[in-house]
Amino acid sequence: MPRQKVNSASATAERSAAEFLPTRMTLGNLREASQHCRGCELYRNATQTVFGEGPATAKVMIIGEVPGDQEDREGHPFVGPAGRLLDEGLQAAGIERSEVYVTNAVKHFKWEPRGKRRLHAKPSAREITACRPWMEAELEVIQPAIVVCLGAVAAAATLGRAFRLTVQRGEIVETTPAQAALATWHPSAVLRTPDPDARHRKRDEFFADLQTAGQWIVRHGRSS
């Protein structure tokens, strides 16, 4: 199977996070530098940058779409309802959350007002492209054994727009700089599914895909 390079944006004249990357690439330096990112306009309405968290030696790197309302307020990824479902799935798969690096393709919360509520809005292709240097830097520093993409936005940002979640969900794909990648449903999409039977099915598929990643780590993951 040919190896698939993690998708990288071509250089453009538009601003992007690349302008704000630190000279010395460490997770600490990246996290600090990301707080000052102005690579796109999302920072204007966000409380703060929500950077990735986890050990630099993580074998598993999980990439979501964009921080939610609770993540934006607290400054940590996957701490809301979607994070709780992710924790359940990781536990069922035998993967310790403390040993996983968790991040998002876009680091600022994108939202639209609904009365007093702030509802999640899908990031644009421009915003995803502008933010991609942070994700690429995280990948280069961590060098995970496997990347798990949560949802179509994360899959497209990581594996390219030709990747189709509905067709390739749960499949192990060879990549660089990680050894492999797998895409599954975003836990928020599972929770938002209105039909109970469909929601239960998606939850089972989400858990099964995380178990596939855990089994792959046992068989193939590089030692830390």
C-alpha positions as CSV (number, residue, x, y, z in Angstrom):
1,M,0.0,0.0,0.0
2,P,1.5,3.4,-1.0
3,R,2.1,5.7,1.9
4,Q,-0.1,8.8,2.1
5,K,1.5,12.0,3.3
6,V,-0.4,14.0,5.8
7,N,-1.9,16.8,3.8
8,S,0.2,20.0,3.6
9,A,-1.0,23.4,2.3
10,S,0.7,25.0,-0.6
11,A,2.3,28.4,0.1
12,T,-0.1,31.3,-0.5
13,A,0.1,35.0,-0.1
14,E,-2.6,35.0,2.5
15,R,-1.8,35.1,6.2
16,S,-1.6,31.8,8.1
17,A,-0.3,30.3,11.3
18,A,3.1,29.8,9.6
19,E,3.9,33.4,10.5
20,F,3.6,32.6,14.2
21,L,5.5,29.4,14.5
22,P,8.4,29.5,17.0
23,T,11.9,29.0,15.8
24,R,12.5,26.1,18.2
25,M,9.8,23.5,17.8
26,T,8.8,22.0,21.1
27,L,5.2,21.5,22.4
28,G,5.7,24.1,25.1
29,N,7.0,26.7,22.6
30,L,4.2,25.8,20.1
31,R,1.5,26.2,22.8
32,E,2.9,29.5,23.9
33,A,3.2,30.9,20.3
34,S,-0.3,29.7,19.4
35,Q,-1.8,32.1,22.0
36,H,-0.7,35.0,19.8
37,C,-1.8,33.5,16.4
38,R,-3.6,35.9,14.1
39,G,-3.4,33.7,11.0
40,C,-7.2,33.9,10.4
41,E,-10.0,36.0,11.8
42,L,-11.4,33.3,14.2
43,Y,-9.3,34.7,17.1
44,R,-11.4,37.8,17.2
45,N,-14.5,36.1,18.6
46,A,-12.8,33.3,20.5
47,T,-12.0,33.5,24.2
48,Q,-8.5,31.9,23.7
49,T,-6.5,29.6,21.6
50,V,-7.2,25.9,22.4
51,F,-4.0,24.1,21.7
52,G,-3.4,20.4,21.8
53,E,-2.6,18.5,25.0
54,G,-0.8,15.3,25.9
55,P,2.7,13.8,26.1
56,A,5.3,14.5,23.4
57,T,5.9,10.7,23.4
58,A,2.2,9.8,22.6
59,K,1.8,6.9,20.2
60,V,-1.8,8.0,19.5
61,M,-2.7,11.5,18.3
62,I,-6.4,12.3,18.0
63,I,-7.4,15.2,15.8
64,G,-10.8,16.8,16.0
65,E,-12.4,19.6,14.1
66,V,-12.6,22.8,16.2
67,P,-13.0,23.6,19.9
68,G,-16.5,23.8,21.3
69,D,-18.1,26.3,23.6
70,Q,-16.8,24.6,26.8
71,E,-13.4,24.0,25.4
72,D,-13.2,27.7,24.4
73,R,-14.0,28.8,27.9
74,E,-11.7,26.4,29.7
75,G,-8.8,26.4,27.2
76,H,-8.6,22.6,26.9
77,P,-9.6,20.3,24.1
78,F,-12.4,17.7,24.5
79,V,-13.6,18.6,27.9
80,G,-17.3,18.9,27.1
81,P,-19.9,16.2,26.3
82,A,-17.9,15.1,23.2
83,G,-14.9,14.7,25.4
84,R,-16.7,12.5,27.8
85,L,-17.9,10.2,25.0
86,L,-14.3,10.1,23.7
87,D,-13.1,9.1,27.1
88,E,-15.6,6.3,27.2
89,G,-14.5,5.1,23.8
90,L,-10.8,5.2,24.7
91,Q,-11.4,3.3,27.9
92,A,-13.4,0.6,26.0
93,A,-10.5,0.4,23.5
94,G,-7.9,0.0,26.3
95,I,-6.2,3.3,25.5
96,E,-5.3,5.6,28.3
97,R,-6.4,9.2,27.7
98,S,-3.3,10.4,29.6
99,E,-1.1,8.7,27.0
100,V,-2.9,10.3,24.0
101,Y,-2.2,13.6,22.4
102,V,-5.5,15.4,21.7
103,T,-5.9,18.4,19.4
104,N,-8.1,20.0,16.8
105,A,-7.5,20.9,13.1
106,V,-8.6,24.5,14.0
107,K,-7.5,26.0,17.3
108,H,-10.1,28.7,17.8
109,F,-13.8,28.2,18.5
110,K,-16.0,29.2,15.5
111,W,-19.6,30.0,16.5
112,E,-22.7,31.8,15.7
113,P,-25.2,33.4,18.2
114,R,-28.5,31.8,19.0
115,G,-30.0,34.0,21.6
116,K,-27.6,33.8,24.6
117,R,-26.1,30.6,23.3
118,R,-23.0,30.2,21.1
119,L,-23.6,27.4,18.6
120,H,-20.7,25.6,16.8
121,A,-20.1,26.6,13.2
122,K,-18.1,24.6,10.6
123,P,-14.8,26.2,9.8
124,S,-14.2,27.3,6.2
125,A,-11.5,25.8,3.9
126,R,-9.6,29.0,4.3
127,E,-9.6,28.8,8.1
128,I,-8.6,25.2,8.0
129,T,-5.7,25.9,5.7
130,A,-4.6,28.9,7.7
131,C,-4.5,26.9,10.9
132,R,-2.8,23.8,9.4
133,P,0.8,24.8,10.2
134,W,0.0,24.2,13.9
135,M,-1.3,20.7,13.3
136,E,1.7,19.9,11.0
137,A,4.1,21.2,13.7
138,E,2.4,19.0,16.3
139,L,2.7,16.0,14.1
140,E,6.4,16.7,13.4
141,V,7.2,17.1,17.1
142,I,5.2,14.1,18.4
143,Q,5.8,11.7,15.5
144,P,2.8,9.5,16.6
145,A,2.4,5.9,15.6
146,I,-1.2,6.4,14.6
147,V,-3.4,9.4,14.0
148,V,-7.1,9.1,14.7
149,C,-9.2,11.7,12.8
150,L,-12.6,12.6,14.3
151,G,-15.0,13.6,11.7
152,A,-14.8,14.6,8.0
153,V,-13.2,18.0,8.6
154,A,-10.3,16.5,10.6
155,A,-9.9,13.7,8.0
156,A,-9.8,16.1,5.1
157,A,-7.4,18.5,6.9
158,T,-5.1,15.5,7.7
159,L,-5.5,13.2,4.8
160,G,-6.6,15.4,2.0
161,R,-10.0,16.4,0.5
162,A,-10.2,13.2,-1.6
163,F,-10.6,11.2,1.7
164,R,-14.3,10.2,2.2
165,L,-15.3,9.4,5.8
166,T,-18.5,7.7,4.8
167,V,-16.5,5.4,2.5
168,Q,-13.2,4.9,4.4
169,R,-14.3,5.2,8.0
170,G,-12.5,2.7,10.2
171,E,-9.9,1.8,7.6
172,I,-6.2,1.9,8.5
173,V,-4.4,4.2,6.1
174,E,-0.6,4.4,5.9
175,T,0.7,8.0,6.3
176,T,3.7,10.1,7.1
177,P,5.0,11.4,9.6
178,A,2.8,9.0,11.5
179,Q,2.9,5.3,10.6
180,A,-0.8,5.1,10.0
181,A,-4.1,7.0,10.3
182,L,-7.7,6.1,10.9
183,A,-10.9,8.3,10.6
184,T,-14.1,7.8,12.5
185,W,-17.2,9.8,13.5
186,H,-16.7,12.9,15.6
187,P,-18.3,12.2,19.0
188,S,-20.3,15.4,18.7
189,A,-21.8,14.1,15.5
190,V,-22.7,10.9,17.4
191,L,-24.4,12.9,20.2
192,R,-26.3,15.2,17.7
193,T,-27.8,12.3,15.7
194,P,-31.5,12.7,16.4
195,D,-32.7,9.2,15.7
196,P,-32.0,6.9,18.7
197,D,-31.2,3.8,16.6
198,A,-28.9,5.7,14.3
199,R,-27.2,7.4,17.3
200,H,-26.7,4.0,18.9
201,R,-25.2,2.6,15.7
202,K,-22.8,5.5,15.3
203,R,-21.7,5.1,18.9
204,D,-21.0,1.5,18.4
205,E,-19.0,2.2,15.2
206,F,-17.1,5.0,16.9
207,F,-16.1,2.6,19.8
208,A,-15.2,-0.1,17.3
209,D,-13.0,2.2,15.3
210,L,-11.1,3.3,18.5
211,Q,-10.7,-0.4,19.3
212,T,-9.2,-0.9,15.8
213,A,-6.7,1.9,16.5
214,G,-5.8,0.3,19.9
215,Q,-5.3,-3.1,18.3
216,W,-3.1,-1.6,15.6
217,I,-1.0,0.0,18.3
218,V,-0.5,-3.4,20.0
219,R,0.5,-5.0,16.8
220,H,2.5,-2.3,15.0
221,G,3.0,0.8,17.1
222,R,6.6,2.0,17.4
223,S,8.0,1.8,20.9
224,S,8.2,5.0,22.9
